[in-house]
Every structure is written in structure tokens, then in C-alpha cells.
Amino acid sequence: MLDPDIRHPLANLLRPPHGCGSLLCEVGLWGNTVRIDLARLTATRLEGFEIKSDGDTLARLARQAEIYSLVLDTATLVGARRHIDKAASMLPGWWGLTEATPAGSAVGFSVIRPPLDNPAPSAERVAGLLWKDEALALLRDLGETRGLSRLRLAEAHALIADCIPLEQVRAAVFGRLAARRDWIDRHDPFFAGPFRPRAGAV
């Protein structure tokens, strides 16, 4: 099984009902240094799903898990049988594990370990999902008005994390992401057409 063999049916399985959120493909995190294969977004949560097919290795998994764990509310590795045991030893215990298995012309999914809520997301990294105009607008909403034009993007993200607790950061950030209609359409695997796994994916 290669990436599209898993991704197509997984996306169909994960897509939220109309009006209950969005399913996104290849969402960049941490300055676009990594991209989560599929993410389910609502105004209050961001859940990630990383695919490791028979054509992939786990060479980048530890780094991916480190970054995803700073941002996502839940995370699940969806992998071919040959990856499950090794992946389990590499991932935090709160990560979910789901095995993808060929079932005739289809693919079946077996939950090995359901995901738990992330015990320690980073408020600064969650704020880091905002574009600069969004970050500055949020700071203005929070009453921060002095020197905003001189702030670098990373400084704006850090200031947001300093101003409000994590739960408020999450609500403010995910609400703004959910309102990005053009961005959501560009990342919607159903809207964008055929799935195209990123070049050189491992």
C-alpha cells in the first residue's frame, strides 16, 4: 500500500459532517518546516493524522512527532502493519495508532491505540499558526496597541502566549483558522481534486 491507497479512504472516513469543521491536507506547521498529512479542524480543536505507508520509512517520524506535539490537540499515526510496532516505541503515549490493512480492493482501519488529548501543547506554537495580520489583530483585540508595527512575527506569537492562557490562545487561533475560507479550500483534499503526496515523503 502506498500513500494514496491509505489517504483516499482515510480522508473519506475523517471528513466532518457539513458545518461541523474542515478536513485539511498537507497543513504546514512551525513555519512550514513540517506538514501534517491530514488535519481535522474545528473552531476549538485541531486533530492530526500522519500516514506511513509501505512506501515510507520512519526516518522523520521522531522530528515530526516533536513538532506536532507542540500544536495538535490529538495526533494519530495511521500506518501499514510493518510500521506499527516501531512507531509505537517512538511516539508519546498519548498519540493514537491505527493500522491500515488491505481489504480486497479497499483498505480497512483498525484502531490499535486511540488518541488521548495532548497533555502539554505550547501556547506560543499554537499562536504560531497565525499569519502576521491575524496575530496583530488578535493583539489589538487583547488591548495591546503599542509598538505592534515593529514586532516580528515570532515576537507577536510570543506576546500572544504571554497575554492569555493556553485555552484562550487555542480558541482564538482555531477560530481564526476556521474562518480562512480560501485557505481551507486550498487545503481541502476533496475540493482540490486528486491527492498528491508531497515529493520525497518519508
C-alpha angles and dihedrals in degrees: 000000000000128000098274091049089062100030098057098055092036091055090050089051095048102042108118120232114269111286094014099093142298136276112221132194126214098356113186118231133190097017091327091293089133133018125213112224096226130002130186111213131192129163089268108028144044116198121185134207121193118196124212111181129183087269093058134076128213093237094118099032098099092052092044091050091050092056097038090051091061093059116019125087091211132004131197131187111214108196149161116261094260092061102046102084095043092044091051090059092049101047132076113261093248092062116101123233124209125178119218113210131182111249106185107290091345136062126242126207123214119189108226095173124003116226122256127206114281106261097205119024117167116246090206093052092046088052086049089073089073124095115233097259090050092048093050092046090053091050090052089051087053091053097256106135108144120097096353094135090060096050119111115224095255090050091052090052092049091049091052090053090050094049102052138022123263097262091055091046090053094049093047095046100042091045090056093046090051089054094056097099099171091044091049091050091051091053097040106109092205094048095044096052128230118021114254113192112215117267114263094013113175 
